[in-house]
Amino acid sequence: MSVFDAKAFLAKVPSQPGVYRMLDKQQTVVYVGKAKDLKKRLASYFRQQVDSVKTQALVAQIAEIELTITHSETEALILENNLIKQFLPKYNVLLRDDKSYPYIFLSGHKHPRISSHRGPKTKAGQYFGPYPNANAVWQSLKTLQKIFPIRQCEDGFYRARTRPCLQYQLKLCSAPCVGKISDDDYAEQVRLATLFLQGKNQLVLDDLVQKMLMASEQLAFETAASYRDQISALRQVQEQQHVSGEQAELDVIGFSLAGQSAVVHLLLVRDQKILGSKAFSPKVPANSHPQEVLSAFVRQFYLSGVAGQLIPKHIILPMALEDEVALSAAISAVAGYSVQLLTPKRGERANYLALAQKNAEQALLSRQSLAQKMALRYQRLQQLLALPDGIHRMECFDISHTMGQDTIASCVVFDDKGPYKAEYRRYNVSGITGGDDYAAMQFALDKRYGRLEDQEKIPDVIFIDGGQGQLNTAISAFANWPHAKRPLLVGVAKGTSRKPGLETLILADSERQCHLAADDPALHLIQHIRDEAHRFAITGHRSKRGKTLLKSPLEQIKGIGDKRRQALLQYFGGLQGVLKASATELATVPGISRLQAEKIYQACHNK
């Protein structure tokens, strides 16, 4: 392909707003940008004096530039963001977080249920949030349950009740399912909980105090005592929520950049209090300017609808951005109302910004410290193993089971930066004798490498958690290895007391054994990899075991699908009711024939 003719190209570029895509010789999009004036913006890349090292490297790769004209700069911003998501160009700052944010959901039923919600808001009811993570929602639900006895149970469980459940006995639910509270009183508790979630704590307190005094005057002392307990619980929560203020709704962004490492710390302020925070680590090209990285984050986070979050009317930034006006207009267009980007110098908003900034800087320092420690460990391991081409990728396998049941094999991947979690894999081991770890290891290695074709994914080192027996299994699995690149197999055998620091390394190529000092950085890296493989295997095994234990005997019966199972459970109020029922009683359930009832009865009683 010929060298890119910038002069001839610029002669045809219009002076209009739009988006440009820069492609290399392989026709891969390496950069996506937007401009208010495409001609001026693109001409700036091809000046004789270009100071930015990043721009120089980018221009050297350009083989073609594609243009898309838009009606306005706002439209260009939105299109640019969509194209970045589509092509993931290596010279753009990329936001690597697409997880949805959780909300607290109050349903629109006769007796509303309060629960956690993640995903599209399709159900009728009220949504409160977003919260930064599931734990923040769980803690809030736990607090709500102590103050307002609103049901949190599933609708199927609620409809099937004939008597109060344990939550009622613990005073965590008012049992509207069986009429232990009137509809009006339950609706009042829902109203108070709604006010509480909106941050109107003082209004709730005043309301409860009035109700307590009124109940006392009417000599309804038990009712007054219940209001007193609610007031006490609410005041205790207020004391714990010490981070609060006057700002109703803000997103506060702290930002720190060093080289190619960046941390964005997002502080969520809703209803006059901090709901929590979340840290992001965007992928940053070399020699990027702080304003460029921050602008890219704001653009991708808010224009992409990351997490489907509700965009606040004020977004607090640590620095002014060059494209702030256009960015604000684009976000406002997506939100459907005016959104301002602000950089406060004093007052409560500035205090929030200082808090977010401090968290971002601390997170970056921690990240750099970990990176330095990982680099030191990596360097020492390279010296120890002395591989001619160095170490670029390592993998480790582990097996987890309980008495031979629900066997899971794990494979974790590390590179010079540490864990590469996108490449982690778990394998459900099948077709072996329960408890045979050697066969399980053979199964996992066959699954992982049996059809491997991508040479870049062949590891330099494979660690096997186990002694000589497990290592011999791995050696036999690689006996007919078809690729030119061959990984080094290393067994990690625990010491006699199984204490960390007493491990023995067994190298398959020479069968020599290494005993490293307990403070050796190479041993620390191997322990990290081994422990990560163990953690990943055991969490997968526990999950699989939990599903097996929770599996209903009804799921094993042929001809009994989801609808019939649900009908049985609702009719008898749960699985225990089904297990106690006779075949005749089972046949009375709508949709269950006499023959099916017999089959269900026999399956439930192992006959």
C-alpha positions in Angstrom: 0.0 0.0 0.0 1.3 3.5 -0.9 2.3 6.1 1.8 -0.7 8.2 2.9 -0.9 11.5 0.9 -2.0 13.9 3.6 -1.9 17.0 1.3 -4.2 15.5 -1.3 -6.5 14.2 1.4 -6.8 17.5 3.3 -7.7 19.3 0.1 -11.0 17.3 0.0 -11.9 17.5 3.7 -14.9 19.9 4.4 -14.9 22.5 7.2 -17.9 20.8 8.9 -18.5 18.9 12.2 -18.0 15.2 12.0 -16.1 12.1 13.0 -12.9 10.6 11.5 -11.6 7.1 11.7 -7.8 6.5 11.2 -6.9 3.1 9.7 -3.5 1.3 9.5 -2.2 -0.9 6.7 -4.2 -3.9 7.9 -7.4 -1.7 7.7 -7.7 -1.8 11.5 -9.2 1.3 13.1 -6.4 2.7 15.3 -8.1 6.0 16.4 -11.5 7.6 16.3 -11.9 11.3 16.8 -14.5 14.1 16.5 -14.2 17.7 15.4 -16.2 20.9 15.2 -14.3 21.6 12.0 -12.9 18.5 10.4 -10.5 20.3 8.1 -8.8 22.3 10.9 -8.6 19.3 13.3 -7.2 16.8 10.7 -4.7 19.4 9.4 -3.3 19.7 13.0 -2.0 16.1 12.7 0.1 16.8 9.7 1.9 20.0 10.7 5.7 20.0 10.4 6.2 20.5 14.1 4.1 18.1 16.2 5.1 18.1 19.9 3.0 15.1 21.1 4.9 11.8 21.0 1.6 10.0 20.9 0.4 12.0 17.8 3.7 11.3 16.0 3.3 7.5 16.6 -0.3 7.7 15.5 0.4 9.6 12.3 3.2 7.1 11.4 0.6 4.3 11.2 -2.1 6.1 9.2 -2.8 4.4 5.8 -6.3 5.7 5.4 -8.8 8.1 7.0 -12.6 7.7 6.8 -15.0 10.6 7.5 -18.6 10.9 8.6 -20.2 14.4 8.4 -22.7 15.3 11.2 -25.2 18.1 11.7 -23.6 19.4 14.9 -20.7 18.9 17.3 -23.1 17.2 19.8 -24.1 14.6 17.2 -20.4 14.1 16.4 -19.6 13.4 20.1 -22.3 10.8 20.4 -21.3 9.1 17.1 -17.6 9.1 18.2 -18.5 7.4 21.4 -20.4 4.7 19.6 -17.6 4.1 17.2 -15.0 3.8 20.0 -17.2 1.1 21.6 -17.5 -0.7 18.3 -13.8 -0.6 17.2 -11.9 -0.3 20.5 -9.0 1.6 18.8 -5.6 1.2 20.5 -4.9 5.0 20.5 -8.2 5.9 22.2 -8.7 5.9 26.0 -11.0 2.9 26.7 -13.3 2.6 29.6 -13.3 -1.1 30.7 -16.4 -1.4 32.7 -19.8 -2.5 31.4 -21.4 -3.8 34.6 -24.8 -2.5 35.4 -25.4 -0.6 38.6 -27.8 -2.0 41.2 -30.9 -0.2 42.5 -33.3 -0.7 45.4 -36.7 -1.5 43.9 -40.0 -0.9 45.5 -42.6 -2.9 43.6 -46.1 -1.6 42.7 -48.0 -4.5 44.3 -50.9 -4.2 46.7 -48.3 -5.1 49.4 -45.1 -3.8 47.8 -41.9 -5.8 48.0 -38.5 -4.1 48.5 -35.6 -5.7 46.8 -32.4 -5.3 44.8 -32.7 -4.7 41.1 -30.1 -4.7 38.3 -30.8 -4.3 34.6 -33.5 -2.6 32.5 -36.3 -0.9 34.5 -39.2 -2.8 33.0 -41.2 -3.5 36.2 -43.8 -1.1 37.6 -42.6 0.5 40.8 -40.0 2.9 42.2 -36.3 2.7 41.7 -33.8 4.2 44.2 -30.1 4.6 43.3 -27.9 3.8 41.6 -25.7 2.2 44.2 -22.0 1.6 43.5 -22.1 -2.1 44.1 -24.3 -5.0 45.3 -22.9 -4.9 48.9 -24.1 -1.2 49.3 -27.6 -2.3 48.2 -27.5 -5.3 50.6 -26.4 -3.2 53.5 -29.2 -0.7 52.8 -31.9 -3.4 52.6 -30.6 -4.8 55.9 -31.0 -1.4 57.5 -34.4 -0.9 56.0 -35.6 -4.2 57.3 -34.7 -3.2 60.8 -36.6 0.1 60.6 -39.6 -0.6 58.3 -41.1 -4.2 58.4 -41.7 -4.4 54.7 -41.6 -7.7 53.0 -38.5 -8.7 51.0 -39.6 -12.2 50.0 -40.2 -13.5 46.5 -43.8 -13.1 45.1 -44.3 -16.9 44.8 -43.3 -17.4 48.5 -45.6 -14.5 49.5 -48.6 -15.9 47.7 -48.2 -19.4 49.1 -48.1 -18.4 52.8 -50.8 -19.7 55.1 -49.0 -18.6 58.3 -46.3 -16.1 59.1 -42.7 -17.0 58.3 -39.6 -16.6 60.5 -39.1 -13.0 59.4 -42.3 -12.1 61.2 -41.1 -13.8 64.4 -37.9 -11.8 64.2 -39.9 -8.5 63.7 -38.3 -8.0 60.3 -41.6 -8.3 58.4 -45.2 -7.3 59.3 -46.6 -10.4 57.5 -49.1 -8.7 55.1 -49.4 -12.1 53.4 -51.6 -13.5 56.2 -53.2 -10.3 57.3 -51.1 -9.6 60.4 -51.1 -5.9 59.4 -53.9 -3.9 57.8 -53.5 -2.6 54.3 -53.5 1.0 55.4 -50.8 0.5 58.1 -48.7 -1.4 55.6 -49.1 1.4 53.0 -48.0 3.9 55.7 -44.8 1.9 56.4 -44.1 1.8 52.6 -44.6 5.6 52.5 -42.1 6.1 55.3 -39.6 3.8 53.7 -39.9 5.8 50.5 -39.2 9.0 52.3 -36.2 7.4 54.0 -34.8 6.2 50.6 -35.3 9.8 49.3 -33.1 11.1 52.1 -35.9 12.8 54.0 -34.9 11.2 57.3 -36.0 14.1 59.5 -39.4 14.1 58.0 -39.8 10.4 58.8 -38.6 11.0 62.4 -41.1 13.9 62.9 -43.9 11.7 61.5 -43.0 8.7 63.7 -42.8 11.0 66.8 -46.3 12.3 66.1 -47.7 8.8 65.7 -46.0 7.7 68.9 -47.5 10.6 70.9 -50.9 10.0 69.4 -50.8 6.3 70.2 -49.8 7.1 73.8 -52.7 9.6 74.2 -55.1 6.8 73.0 -53.5 4.4 75.5 -52.3 2.1 72.7 -49.0 1.5 74.4 -47.9 -1.5 72.4 -48.3 0.6 69.2 -46.5 3.5 70.8 -43.7 1.2 71.8 -43.3 -0.1 68.2 -43.1 3.5 67.0 -40.5 4.2 69.7 -38.4 1.3 68.5 -38.6 2.6 64.9 -37.5 6.1 66.1 -34.5 4.6 68.0 -33.4 2.5 65.0 -33.7 5.4 62.6 -31.7 7.7 64.9 -29.0 5.1 65.2 -28.8 4.9 61.4 -28.6 8.7 61.2 -25.6 8.6 63.6 -23.8 6.1 61.4 -24.5 8.1 58.2 -22.0 10.8 59.1 -21.1 11.6 55.5 -24.0 13.7 54.4 -24.7 17.2 53.4 -27.0 19.6 51.5 -26.4 18.5 47.9 -29.3 16.5 46.6 -27.7 14.8 43.5 -24.1 14.9 42.3 -21.6 12.7 40.6 -18.1 13.7 41.8 -15.1 12.6 39.8 -11.6 12.3 41.2 -8.8 11.6 38.7 -5.1 10.7 38.9 -2.7 9.8 36.0 0.9 8.6 36.0 2.3 7.3 32.7 -0.1 4.7 31.3 -1.8 4.2 34.7 -5.0 6.1 35.4 -7.6 5.9 38.1 -11.0 7.6 38.0 -12.8 7.6 41.4 -16.5 8.2 41.1 -18.4 9.4 44.2 -22.2 9.0 44.0 -24.1 11.6 46.0 -27.9 11.0 46.1 -30.5 12.4 48.5 -28.0 14.5 50.5 -25.7 11.5 51.3 -22.9 9.5 49.8 -24.3 6.2 48.5 -20.8 4.9 47.9 -18.0 5.1 45.3 -16.5 3.1 42.5 -13.0 3.2 41.0 -12.3 2.8 37.3 -8.9 2.0 35.5 -9.3 3.1 31.9 -6.9 1.7 29.3 -4.6 4.7 28.5 -2.3 5.0 25.5 1.3 6.2 26.1 1.9 9.9 26.3 -1.8 10.8 26.9 -2.7 14.2 28.3 -4.7 14.3 31.6 -7.5 16.4 30.0 -7.8 13.9 27.1 -8.1 10.9 29.4 -10.6 12.6 31.7 -12.7 13.9 28.7 -12.7 10.4 27.2 -13.9 8.8 30.5 -16.7 11.3 30.9 -17.8 10.9 27.3 -17.8 7.1 27.4 -19.3 6.8 30.9 -22.3 9.1 30.3 -22.9 8.9 26.6 -22.7 5.0 26.6 -25.2 4.8 29.5 -22.7 2.6 31.4 -24.8 0.7 33.9 -27.9 2.5 32.8 -27.3 4.9 35.6 -29.4 8.0 36.2 -27.4 11.0 35.1 -27.4 13.7 37.7 -27.9 17.4 36.8 -24.4 18.3 38.1 -21.2 16.4 37.4 -18.2 17.7 39.4 -14.8 17.5 37.7 -11.3 18.1 39.0 -10.3 20.2 36.0 -12.0 22.1 33.2 -12.1 20.4 29.8 -11.5 21.9 26.4 -14.7 20.4 24.9 -16.7 21.0 28.1 -19.5 23.0 26.4 -20.0 20.4 23.6 -19.7 17.5 26.1 -22.3 19.1 28.4 -24.7 19.5 25.5 -24.2 15.9 24.4 -24.8 14.5 27.9 -27.9 16.8 28.2 -29.2 15.4 24.9 -28.9 11.8 26.2 -30.3 12.6 29.6 -33.3 14.7 28.3 -32.6 17.6 30.7 -29.8 20.1 31.3 -26.6 18.6 32.8 -23.8 20.9 33.9 -20.1 20.0 34.2 -18.6 22.0 37.1 -15.2 22.5 38.7 -15.9 24.1 42.1 -13.2 26.0 44.1 -14.9 26.2 47.5 -18.0 25.0 49.4 -19.5 21.6 49.9 -19.0 20.5 46.3 -15.3 21.3 46.6 -15.1 19.2 49.7 -16.7 16.3 47.9 -14.2 16.8 45.1 -11.3 16.8 47.5 -12.5 13.5 48.9 -12.9 11.9 45.5 -9.4 13.2 44.4 -7.8 11.9 47.5 -9.3 8.4 46.9 -8.1 8.5 43.2 -4.6 9.4 44.2 -4.4 6.8 46.9 -5.8 4.1 44.5 -3.1 5.0 41.9 -0.3 4.8 44.5 -1.5 1.4 45.6 -1.7 0.3 41.9 1.8 1.5 41.2 3.2 -0.2 44.4 1.6 -3.5 43.4 3.0 -3.1 39.8 6.5 -2.6 41.2 6.2 -5.6 43.5 4.9 -7.7 40.6 7.7 -6.6 38.3 10.3 -7.5 41.0 8.8 -11.0 41.5 8.5 -11.5 37.7 12.2 -10.6 37.2 13.3 -13.0 39.9 11.3 -15.9 38.5 12.8 -15.3 35.0 16.2 -15.5 36.6 15.3 -18.7 38.3 13.8 -20.6 35.3 16.2 -19.0 32.8 13.9 -19.5 29.8 15.7 -18.3 26.6 12.7 -16.2 25.4 11.6 -15.0 28.8 8.3 -15.4 30.5 5.2 -13.7 29.0 2.4 -15.9 30.0 1.9 -18.4 32.9 -1.0 -20.7 33.7 -1.8 -22.8 36.7 -4.2 -25.6 37.3 -6.0 -26.9 40.4 -8.7 -29.4 41.2 -11.4 -29.1 43.8 -14.1 -31.6 45.0 -15.9 -32.9 48.0 -15.5 -36.7 48.5 -15.2 -37.0 44.7 -18.4 -35.1 44.0 -19.0 -32.0 41.9 -15.4 -31.9 40.7 -14.2 -28.6 39.2 -10.8 -27.9 37.6 -9.6 -24.3 37.4 -7.0 -22.6 35.1 -5.8 -19.1 36.0 -3.6 -17.0 33.7 -0.8 -14.5 34.7 1.2 -12.1 32.6 3.9 -9.6 33.7 1.2 -7.3 35.1 -0.4 -10.0 37.3 -3.7 -11.9 37.0 -5.3 -11.8 33.6 -8.8 -12.6 34.7 -10.4 -12.4 31.2 -8.5 -15.7 30.4 -9.5 -17.6 33.5 -11.4 -20.8 32.9 -13.3 -23.5 34.9 -14.0 -27.0 33.7 -16.8 -29.3 35.0 -14.9 -32.6 35.2 -17.0 -35.6 34.0 -16.4 -39.2 32.9 -13.8 -40.0 35.6 -13.9 -42.0 38.9 -14.8 -39.7 41.7 -11.8 -38.5 43.7 -9.2 -39.4 41.0 -7.2 -36.1 40.9 -4.8 -37.4 38.3 -7.7 -38.2 35.9 -9.3 -34.8 36.7 -6.0 -33.0 35.9 -5.7 -35.0 32.6 -9.3 -33.9 31.7 -8.5 -30.3 32.4 -5.3 -30.2 30.4 -7.1 -31.9 27.4 -9.9 -29.4 27.6 -7.5 -26.5 27.8 -4.9 -27.4 25.1 -6.6 -30.2 23.1 -7.8 -27.8 20.4 -5.5 -24.8 21.0 -4.5 -23.1 17.8 -3.6 -19.5 18.8 0.2 -19.6 19.3 0.0 -16.4 21.4 -2.1 -18.3 24.0 0.5 -21.0 24.5 2.0 -20.3 28.0 5.7 -20.2 28.7 5.2 -21.9 32.1 2.4 -24.1 33.4 2.3 -24.6 37.2 0.6 -27.8 38.4 -0.6 -27.6 42.0 0.6 -31.0 43.3 3.6 -33.3 43.6 5.3 -35.7 41.2 2.1 -37.7 40.5 0.2 -34.7 39.2 3.2 -33.5 37.3 3.7 -36.9 35.6 0.0 -36.6 34.5 0.8 -33.3 32.9 3.9 -34.6 31.2 1.9 -37.5 29.6 -0.7 -35.0 28.5 2.0 -33.1 26.6 3.7 -36.2 25.1 2.2 -35.6 21.6 2.4 -31.8 21.8 2.0 -30.6 18.1 3.3 -27.0 18.4 6.9 -25.7 18.1 6.6 -23.7 21.3 6.6 -26.0 24.3 5.6 -24.8 27.8 7.8 -25.6 30.8 5.9 -27.8 33.3 6.5 -27.1 37.0 5.0 -29.0 39.9 4.4 -27.0 43.1 4.5 -29.6 45.9 3.5 -28.5 49.4 5.9 -29.2 52.3 5.3 -31.9 54.9 3.5 -29.5 57.2 1.7 -27.8 54.2 2.9 -24.4 55.5 3.6 -21.6 53.0 7.3 -21.2 52.4 8.1 -24.9 52.4 7.0 -25.6 48.8 9.2 -27.7 46.5 9.3 -26.8 42.8 9.7 -29.8 40.5 10.9 -28.9 36.9 9.7 -31.4 34.3 12.4 -30.7 31.8 15.3 -31.7 34.1 13.4 -33.4 36.9 15.4 -31.2 39.3 13.9 -29.9 42.5 14.2 -26.4 43.8 13.7 -25.3 47.4 13.4 -21.5 47.6 13.8 -19.3 50.6 10.6 -18.2 52.3 11.3 -14.6 51.4 12.2 -15.2 47.8 10.1 -12.9 45.4 9.9 -15.7 42.9 8.3 -18.0 45.5 5.9 -15.3 46.4 4.8 -15.0 42.8 4.4 -18.8 42.5 2.4 -18.8 45.8 0.2 -16.0 44.4 -0.5 -18.0 41.2 -1.1 -21.2 43.1 -3.4 -19.6 45.7 -5.4 -17.9 42.9 -5.9 -21.2 41.1 -7.0 -22.7 44.4 -9.4 -19.8 45.1 -10.9 -20.0 41.6 -11.4 -23.8 41.8 -12.9 -23.8 45.2 -15.4 -21.0 44.6 -16.5 -22.8 41.4 -16.8 -26.1 43.3 -18.8 -24.5 46.2 -21.2 -22.9 43.7 -21.7 -26.2 41.9 -22.2 -28.1 45.2 -24.6 -25.5 46.4 -26.8 -25.8 43.3 -26.7 -29.6 43.7 -27.8 -29.4 47.3 -30.6 -26.9 46.5 -31.9 -28.9 43.5 -35.5 -29.9 44.2 -36.4 -33.6 43.8 -39.2 -32.4 41.5 -36.6 -31.3 38.9 -35.6 -34.9 38.4 -39.0 -36.1 37.4 -39.6 -36.5 33.6 -42.8 -34.9 32.4 -42.9 -32.3 35.3 -41.8 -29.0 33.8 -41.5 -25.5 35.3 -45.2 -24.7 35.2 -46.3 -27.9 36.9 -43.6 -27.6 39.6 -44.7 -24.1 40.3 -48.3 -25.2 40.5 -47.4 -27.9 43.0 -45.3 -25.6 45.2 -48.0 -22.8 45.2 -50.8 -25.3 45.9 -49.0 -26.9 48.9 -47.1 -23.8 50.1 -43.7 -25.1 49.4 -41.6 -28.2 48.9 -42.3 -29.5 52.5 -46.0 -29.5 51.7 -45.4 -31.5 48.5 -43.3 -34.0 50.3 -46.0 -34.6 53.0 -48.9 -34.9 50.5 -50.3 -38.3 49.5 -50.7 -39.4 45.8 -54.4 -38.6 46.1 -53.8 -35.1 47.4 -51.2 -34.5 44.6 -53.8 -35.5 42.0 -56.0 -32.6 43.2 -53.6 -30.0 41.9 -54.8 -28.5 38.6 -52.8 -29.9 35.7 -51.6 -33.0 37.5 -53.0 -36.3 36.4 -53.4 -39.4 38.6 -50.5 -41.1 36.8 -48.2 -38.0 37.3 -49.2 -37.8 41.0 -48.1 -41.4 41.5 -44.8 -40.7 39.7 -44.3 -37.5 41.9 -45.1 -39.4 45.1 -42.7 -42.2 44.3 -39.9 -39.8 43.3 -40.3 -37.8 46.5 -40.2 -40.9 48.6 -37.4 -42.7 46.7 -39.7 -45.6 45.7 
